[in-house]
Amino acid sequence: MQYASRDENTRENPKSVQDFVGRYPRVLSRITEAGRLGSVEEAAVILRDAVERRKNYSEWVLTEYKGDAMNAVRHALKTPSA
C-alpha cells in the first residue's frame, strides 16, 4: 500500500482575494453578515489579513477590533447567523 506524500496532500495557501472567494464562500458569508459589509470581497480581504496575521484597516475591524483581523474573524464565526 502506498501513501500519498505530504506534498501531494497539501494545497497551496490562497493568496489573492479571488482565491479566498473561491475557496471559502461560507466563511466569507459569515464575515460579511457579522460585519455588515458591502461585498464578499471585503470579507476576503479581512480573512486574508487574519490568515497572514496582519492588521486590517476596514472600518468594521478598526472600530470593533482595533484592527485585529483574527479576532474579527473569530467573532464572526462564533456569532449565530440570522
Secondary structure, DSSP 8 states (H G I E B T S, - for coil): -----HHHH------SHHHHHHH-HHHHHHHHHHHT-S-HHHHHHHHHHHHTT-B--SHHHHHHHTTBHHHHHHHHHHS---
